[in-house]
Amino acid sequence: MRIDFHPSTTPTLGVEWEFGLVDRTSRDLVSAAGELIRASGERLPDPSRLHGELLRNTVELVTGICDTVGEAMTDLGRLLDVVLPEADRLGVDLFGAGAHPFAAWDAQQLTEGHRYEELINRTQWWGRQMLIWGMHVHVGMPDRDRVMPVLSALLTWFPHLQALSASSPVWAGTDTGYASNRALMFQQLPTAGLPFQFETWAEFESFAEDQIVTGVIEEINEIRWDVRPAPRLGTIENRVCDGISNQAELASLVALMQCLVVDLDARAAAGERLPTLPPWHVQENKWRAARYGLDAIVILDADNTERLVTEDLADLLVRLEPTAARLGCTTELAGVADIVAGGASYQRQREVAQRTGGDLVAVVDSVVRELTR
């Protein structure tokens, strides 16, 4: 099976930012995506930049093809300038986190469409449980043959991205003890979770053919890996992160992802064999980051070297500074350290819950406020 990859001549960016919609008063989820999309679409030059997802309580803001992090943030800011007033008129707010702390999964309404109906028909209980939101970043790749090596090498920093973005500690009214419950929920879907570490594009093509022939998927985009190739767009798509509550943290995480891909691709283009972790270490790191967040001790190499994720992040940011300077995102990349210093979303949510005696409505309030603060 041949899968054409349409390369990007430059490391372009595309960002997909998911939000839950919550009622202004009760703070529970509301199935208002259709109304919000219709109302906002009338004011957007390109209505396709705002669309629905599996559940009717979800909207996704999508950038165009951007050259820099700053351009992507400006693009998203313009979308918010239209969407937020329309949401206000509907009496709803945008909630940017990996999971809602108290909404009932079985009370949510599905979006109509064959794609979603087939997903639920196949996945049943686990599919209906997908009351989760994330943020996806596409980075353009110039050479098909370097896609899989770069993707596999990126998995070394999987726990760093997951820990920084973790924002789903509470599920159905209960603190799960995890920083990112979303990470472990989402991998229950068939074809979701960690990618296989293929060395060549031909291996990926062979895998995709097997998936289609055996009926696992109908088309390539049903491969829902945490990090995956997007052949039609000519990108690597990073889907590791939980939902993000504010633009500053979003910009920092996008910068980190772009810098990682560009740095690794440059090293591969220079003939370097990129470092990778054994799959069992990658799997363990995902669990540790989901469980412990920024307190995770992660495995760095095949020699079993371990280190606190925040300490390794500090060195990574220094190493990526020249790449960030070339890409024009020095300020945004430096903001990664601010997430560590100020606490990730899961930590901030827990602090609010502790301060208010477990008031989960107050937790939703705090997440909503961060978007416009």
Disulfide bonds with the S-S distance in Angstrom:
none
